[in-house]
Amino acid sequence: MFVTESVGQRKDGSIVQRRMAGLAIRDDLGRLSHYVLVHRDITERKRAAAELAHTNEKLLQYSHELQDAKYRAEMATRAKSDSWLA
């Protein structure tokens, strides 16, 4: 059995991503009789996975920005407190 993915083009020109699984069928003597192939359109799944990865990257960036802003706010508060003590 094999499983592979490929990219193709539909009749309308749009791109389609497929996952294919195949199996060689043999007769009682072990000779190749025929193949069974199953094609599945995974275009939407691939698009959703790419969108999720992009969203995760943005969330990670926002998290770093928030951590930086928190640190700067804490430093400003500390500096303000230190100036009152002096």
C-alpha positions in Angstrom: 0.0 0.0 0.0 1.1 3.5 -0.7 -0.2 7.0 0.3 0.9 10.2 -1.4 -0.3 13.7 -2.0 -0.3 15.7 -5.2 -1.4 19.0 -6.6 -3.3 19.3 -9.8 -5.6 21.6 -11.7 -9.3 21.2 -12.2 -11.0 21.7 -15.6 -12.0 25.2 -14.5 -8.3 26.1 -13.8 -8.5 26.1 -10.0 -5.9 24.2 -8.0 -6.8 21.0 -6.2 -4.8 19.1 -3.6 -5.4 15.3 -3.4 -4.4 12.5 -1.2 -4.1 9.2 -3.0 -3.9 5.7 -1.4 -3.2 2.7 -3.6 -3.0 -1.0 -3.2 -1.7 -3.7 -5.5 -4.0 -6.7 -5.7 -2.4 -10.0 -6.5 -3.9 -13.3 -7.6 -3.4 -16.7 -5.9 -0.1 -17.1 -7.6 1.2 -13.7 -6.4 0.9 -12.1 -9.8 -0.2 -8.5 -10.1 -3.9 -8.6 -10.9 -4.9 -4.9 -10.6 -4.6 -1.8 -8.5 -7.1 -0.1 -6.3 -6.6 3.7 -6.0 -8.6 6.1 -3.9 -8.4 9.8 -4.4 -9.6 12.3 -1.8 -9.8 16.1 -2.3 -7.9 17.7 0.6 -7.8 21.2 -0.7 -10.0 22.7 2.0 -8.2 20.8 4.7 -4.8 22.1 3.5 -6.2 25.7 3.3 -7.6 25.5 6.8 -4.3 24.1 8.1 -2.3 27.0 6.5 -4.8 29.5 7.9 -4.5 28.0 11.4 -0.6 28.1 11.2 -0.8 31.7 10.1 -3.2 32.5 13.0 -0.9 30.7 15.5 2.1 32.8 14.3 0.1 36.0 14.8 -0.9 34.9 18.3 2.7 34.1 19.2 3.7 37.5 18.0 1.0 39.2 20.0 2.0 37.2 23.1 5.6 38.4 22.7 4.4 42.0 22.3 2.2 41.8 25.4 5.1 40.3 27.4 7.3 43.2 26.3 4.6 45.8 27.1 4.1 44.2 30.6 7.9 44.3 31.2 8.1 48.0 30.1 5.1 48.9 32.3 6.6 47.1 35.3 10.0 48.9 34.8 8.1 52.3 34.5 6.2 51.5 37.7 9.5 50.6 39.5 11.2 53.7 38.2 8.3 55.8 39.4 8.4 54.2 42.8 12.2 54.6 43.1 11.8 58.4 42.3 9.4 58.8 45.2 11.9 57.2 47.6 14.7 59.5 46.6 
